[in-house]
């Protein structure tokens, strides 16, 4: 995938040939990426949706099993669909533009209460929280 970094971490129990094969199943060929690790062994793995719903359960299970095998405590995988609970990139960009307009273009002659209300309406603080 041209949108993936040149180097990235994947579960060690997944062979390169499996990753190449699985990559075609993901939207944009964005296979699972190990994004963050906690000292207790917890990890954040990010992956795109699987294109073929018939193959989704099988591929998802294989990848989750590989992640579990790579976890030092063999903990089960907890999955969360972030598309449902987080803003998309366009919403974040719009909020950032509103924040910049508020901070750069708007005079601070307004009352503090009105300015804080305008800040809240950008949704920027909500997104970065």
Backbone as CSV, one residue per row, in Angstrom:
resi,resn,N_x,N_y,N_z,CA_x,CA_y,CA_z,C_x,C_y,C_z
1,UNK,0.845,-1.184,0.000,0.000,0.000,0.000,0.881,1.234,0.000
2,UNK,0.634,2.182,-0.882,1.452,3.399,-0.906,1.222,4.300,0.303
3,UNK,0.149,4.066,1.049,-0.128,4.923,2.198,0.479,4.395,3.495
4,UNK,1.104,3.235,3.453,1.749,2.673,4.641,3.203,3.128,4.703
5,UNK,3.773,3.205,5.912,5.192,3.556,6.022,6.079,2.452,5.450
6,UNK,7.317,2.803,5.192,8.252,1.822,4.627,8.486,0.661,5.592
7,UNK,8.596,0.960,6.889,8.813,-0.062,7.908,7.710,0.035,8.955
8,UNK,7.228,-1.110,9.402,6.219,-1.125,10.450,6.239,-2.474,11.141
9,UNK,5.653,-2.513,12.340,5.656,-3.711,13.176,4.375,-4.491,12.954
10,UNK,4.514,-5.786,12.802,3.368,-6.692,12.691,3.610,-7.857,13.642
11,UNK,2.573,-8.600,14.001,2.783,-9.760,14.876,3.805,-10.727,14.272
12,UNK,4.739,-11.177,15.089,5.816,-12.039,14.600,5.312,-13.391,14.102
13,UNK,4.143,-13.798,14.567,3.637,-15.107,14.144,2.968,-15.075,12.772
14,UNK,2.867,-13.906,12.159,2.341,-13.820,10.798,3.514,-13.833,9.820
15,UNK,3.512,-14.788,8.933,4.576,-14.883,7.940,4.410,-13.792,6.888
16,UNK,5.523,-13.394,6.274,5.478,-12.363,5.233,4.522,-12.754,4.107
17,UNK,4.550,-14.025,3.727,3.678,-14.462,2.628,2.202,-14.335,3.016
18,UNK,1.883,-14.586,4.299,0.500,-14.416,4.759,0.105,-12.947,4.726
19,UNK,1.020,-12.073,5.157,0.729,-10.644,5.138,0.465,-10.151,3.721
20,UNK,1.280,-10.603,2.782,1.071,-10.200,1.388,-0.273,-10.696,0.884
21,UNK,-0.610,-11.932,1.213,-1.885,-12.496,0.794,-3.050,-11.757,1.446
22,UNK,-2.956,-11.508,2.737,-4.030,-10.821,3.459,-4.178,-9.370,3.011
23,UNK,-3.080,-8.752,2.617,-3.138,-7.326,2.281,-4.157,-7.047,1.180
24,UNK,-4.354,-7.989,0.277,-5.322,-7.790,-0.806,-6.763,-7.798,-0.286
25,UNK,-6.978,-8.310,0.913,-8.320,-8.379,1.488,-8.744,-7.080,2.168
26,UNK,-7.787,-6.212,2.471,-8.083,-4.983,3.189,-8.281,-3.823,2.227
27,UNK,-9.188,-2.942,2.579,-9.422,-1.746,1.780,-8.125,-0.951,1.727
28,UNK,-7.706,-0.592,0.530,-6.461,0.155,0.350,-5.222,-0.649,0.664
29,UNK,-5.364,-1.976,0.777,-4.266,-2.882,1.141,-3.601,-2.470,2.449
30,UNK,-4.384,-1.854,3.326,-3.861,-1.383,4.611,-3.986,-2.481,5.656
31,UNK,-3.003,-3.367,5.659,-2.999,-4.471,6.607,-2.783,-3.976,8.031
32,UNK,-2.995,-4.834,9.017,-2.870,-4.412,10.417,-1.477,-3.879,10.752
33,UNK,-1.449,-2.782,11.508,-0.200,-2.169,11.950,-0.188,-2.089,13.467
34,UNK,0.905,-2.490,14.044,1.102,-2.362,15.485,1.466,-0.904,15.723
35,UNK,0.562,-0.122,16.329,0.750,1.321,16.436,1.318,1.791,17.765
36,UNK,1.041,1.055,18.819,1.444,1.518,20.153,1.550,0.310,21.066
37,UNK,2.452,0.390,22.035,2.661,-0.698,22.967,2.771,-0.145,24.385
38,UNK,2.147,-0.819,25.339,2.203,-0.431,26.747,3.138,-1.402,27.465
39,UNK,3.831,-0.981,28.521,4.733,-1.890,29.234,4.059,-3.171,29.748
40,UNK,2.731,-3.129,29.985,2.058,-4.344,30.461,1.758,-5.328,29.329
41,UNK,2.156,-4.977,28.111,1.941,-5.868,26.978,0.751,-5.492,26.125
42,UNK,-0.083,-4.590,26.592,-1.219,-4.156,25.785,-0.711,-3.445,24.540
43,UNK,-1.429,-3.626,23.454,-1.003,-3.024,22.194,-2.204,-2.455,21.462
44,UNK,-1.925,-1.445,20.678,-2.939,-0.877,19.801,-2.555,-1.275,18.388
45,UNK,-3.434,-2.025,17.745,-3.208,-2.461,16.374,-4.289,-1.818,15.526
46,UNK,-3.877,-1.183,14.471,-4.809,-0.465,13.607,-4.918,-1.205,12.285
47,UNK,-6.162,-1.387,11.812,-6.318,-2.021,10.511,-7.562,-1.506,9.805
48,UNK,-7.514,-1.555,8.496,-8.651,-1.134,7.679,-9.687,-2.245,7.655
49,UNK,-10.841,-1.916,7.126,-11.893,-2.927,6.984,-11.511,-3.951,5.930
50,UNK,-12.047,-5.141,6.083,-11.818,-6.211,5.121,-12.895,-6.106,4.045
51,UNK,-12.477,-6.161,2.775,-13.399,-5.955,1.653,-14.464,-7.029,1.542
52,UNK,-14.047,-8.266,1.573,-14.952,-9.385,1.341,-15.575,-9.831,2.663
53,UNK,-16.870,-9.548,2.831,-17.526,-9.897,4.096,-17.556,-11.399,4.335
54,UNK,-17.504,-12.205,3.270,-17.492,-13.656,3.432,-16.168,-14.138,4.018
55,UNK,-15.087,-13.463,3.684,-13.756,-13.819,4.185,-13.405,-13.076,5.473
56,UNK,-14.204,-12.077,5.822,-13.868,-11.196,6.934,-13.642,-11.947,8.238
57,UNK,-14.560,-12.825,8.601,-14.447,-13.543,9.874,-13.179,-14.409,9.913
58,UNK,-12.883,-15.115,8.820,-11.715,-15.995,8.773,-10.411,-15.201,8.888
59,UNK,-10.282,-14.142,8.109,-9.063,-13.335,8.125,-8.930,-12.615,9.463
60,UNK,-10.025,-12.055,9.932,-10.019,-11.354,11.212,-9.580,-12.298,12.336
61,UNK,-10.091,-13.516,12.323,-9.736,-14.490,13.356,-8.254,-14.864,13.287
62,UNK,-7.737,-15.065,12.084,-6.316,-15.408,11.941,-5.421,-14.285,12.450
63,UNK,-5.777,-13.052,12.124,-4.960,-11.922,12.559,-5.070,-11.745,14.071
64,UNK,-6.266,-11.855,14.607,-6.434,-11.736,16.069,-5.676,-12.843,16.797
65,UNK,-5.679,-14.052,16.264,-4.913,-15.152,16.862,-3.418,-14.848,16.840
66,UNK,-2.944,-14.274,15.739,-1.522,-13.924,15.641,-1.169,-12.841,16.658
67,UNK,-2.056,-11.881,16.838,-1.815,-10.823,17.820,-1.783,-11.415,19.226
68,UNK,-2.720,-12.310,19.524,-2.758,-12.959,20.840,-1.479,-13.756,21.086
69,UNK,-1.019,-14.499,20.083,0.218,-15.277,20.229,1.433,-14.383,20.439
70,UNK,1.382,-13.162,19.917,2.502,-12.229,20.054,2.466,-11.467,21.374
71,UNK,1.347,-11.513,22.076,1.200,-10.796,23.340,1.918,-11.570,24.446
72,UNK,2.712,-10.889,25.283,3.471,-11.608,26.317,2.584,-12.384,27.301
73,UNK,1.376,-11.894,27.559,0.483,-12.577,28.492,-0.580,-13.412,27.779
74,UNK,-0.483,-13.468,26.451,-1.457,-14.212,25.622,-2.888,-13.706,25.852
75,UNK,-3.017,-12.414,26.112,-4.332,-11.819,26.358,-5.169,-11.805,25.083
76,UNK,-6.471,-11.928,25.256,-7.376,-11.881,24.127,-7.415,-10.486,23.522
77,UNK,-7.774,-10.437,22.265,-7.867,-9.183,21.540,-9.217,-8.538,21.825
78,UNK,-9.188,-7.261,22.130,-10.411,-6.475,22.266,-10.483,-5.583,21.041
79,UNK,-11.565,-5.682,20.276,-11.703,-4.914,19.045,-12.699,-3.779,19.250
80,UNK,-12.380,-2.648,18.650,-13.263,-1.497,18.703,-13.265,-0.841,17.328
81,UNK,-14.452,-0.572,16.808,-14.581,0.093,15.519,-14.525,1.597,15.757
82,UNK,-13.371,2.175,15.521,-13.175,3.591,15.807,-13.916,4.492,14.829
83,UNK,-14.285,3.957,13.668,-15.061,4.755,12.726,-16.391,5.181,13.325
84,UNK,-16.895,4.392,14.250,-18.197,4.684,14.848,-18.107,5.673,16.014
85,UNK,-16.933,5.782,16.634,-16.853,6.614,17.832,-15.869,7.776,17.727
86,UNK,-15.167,7.891,16.615,-14.214,8.985,16.450,-14.548,9.803,15.207
87,UNK,-14.160,11.072,15.201,-14.401,11.884,14.008,-13.501,11.437,12.862
88,UNK,-13.956,11.682,11.646,-13.101,11.357,10.504,-12.133,12.513,10.253
89,UNK,-11.220,12.314,9.336,-10.162,13.305,9.100,-10.734,14.627,8.613
90,UNK,-11.813,14.595,7.830,-12.415,15.832,7.332,-13.011,16.652,8.482
91,UNK,-13.627,15.975,9.454,-14.187,16.677,10.610,-13.075,17.313,11.455
92,UNK,-11.970,16.618,11.600,-10.842,17.149,12.367,-10.245,18.358,11.650
93,UNK,-10.094,18.250,10.332,-9.554,19.374,9.567,-10.472,20.587,9.638
94,UNK,-11.790,20.371,9.550,-12.746,21.482,9.635,-12.667,22.149,11.010
95,UNK,-12.550,21.343,12.058,-12.438,21.891,13.407,-11.153,22.696,13.552
96,UNK,-10.074,22.224,12.964,-8.794,22.937,13.042,-8.876,24.276,12.312
97,UNK,-9.517,24.293,11.167,-9.682,25.545,10.418,-10.503,26.543,11.233
98,UNK,-11.584,26.058,11.856,-12.410,26.934,12.698,-11.601,27.470,13.876
99,UNK,-10.762,26.627,14.461,-9.928,27.055,15.583,-8.945,28.136,15.132
100,UNK,-8.302,27.910,13.985,-7.365,28.913,13.464,-8.063,30.231,13.184
101,UNK,-9.253,30.166,12.594,-10.001,31.389,12.315,-10.340,32.118,13.609
102,UNK,-10.716,31.364,14.595,-11.067,31.956,15.879,-9.852,32.622,16.528
103,UNK,-8.718,31.963,16.471,-7.522,32.464,17.157,-6.776,33.544,16.367
104,UNK,-6.850,33.486,15.044,-6.076,34.419,14.230,-6.935,35.568,13.707
105,UNK,-8.116,35.256,13.218,-8.914,36.261,12.529,-9.895,36.998,13.431
106,UNK,-10.323,36.356,14.489,-11.332,36.975,15.346,-10.670,37.882,16.376
107,UNK,-11.135,39.121,16.486,-10.576,39.985,17.536,-11.042,39.499,18.904
108,UNK,-10.224,39.692,19.877,-10.565,39.222,21.227,-11.310,40.311,21.999
109,UNK,-12.011,41.165,21.278,-12.794,42.216,21.922,-14.069,41.664,22.536
110,UNK,-14.431,40.461,22.103,-15.661,39.861,22.594,-15.507,39.485,24.070
111,UNK,-16.621,39.238,24.696,-16.552,38.797,26.089,-15.920,37.415,26.147
112,UNK,-15.328,37.142,27.261,-14.669,35.832,27.438,-15.667,34.695,27.259
113,UNK,-16.882,34.900,27.759,-17.906,33.860,27.659,-18.251,33.561,26.197
114,UNK,-18.379,34.601,25.397,-18.707,34.399,23.974,-17.537,33.724,23.262
115,UNK,-16.309,34.132,23.585,-15.140,33.537,22.945,-15.029,32.053,23.307
116,UNK,-15.239,31.716,24.584,-15.179,30.314,25.005,-16.279,29.500,24.334
117,UNK,-17.433,30.110,24.150,-18.518,29.439,23.448,-18.137,29.191,21.989
118,UNK,-17.508,30.178,21.369,-17.042,30.009,19.979,-15.977,28.924,19.901
119,UNK,-15.102,28.885,20.892,-14.081,27.842,20.947,-14.738,26.455,21.039
120,UNK,-15.727,26.341,21.896,-16.429,25.066,22.042,-17.112,24.657,20.730
121,UNK,-17.647,25.631,20.005,-18.337,25.337,18.752,-17.410,24.834,17.650
122,UNK,-16.114,25.069,17.788,-15.179,24.521,16.797,-15.066,23.010,16.916
123,UNK,-15.360,22.464,18.091,-15.263,21.047,18.446,-13.812,20.563,18.534
124,UNK,-12.850,21.461,18.387,-11.449,21.081,18.423,-11.062,20.440,19.762
125,UNK,-11.487,21.066,20.863,-11.138,20.521,22.179,-11.756,19.147,22.391
126,UNK,-12.940,18.965,21.894,-13.601,17.649,21.982,-12.801,16.581,21.231
127,UNK,-12.308,16.952,20.056,-11.562,15.982,19.249,-10.193,15.657,19.831
128,UNK,-9.494,16.660,20.353,-8.168,16.373,20.909,-8.266,15.705,22.278
129,UNK,-9.398,15.830,22.945,-9.585,15.147,24.220,-9.588,13.653,23.979
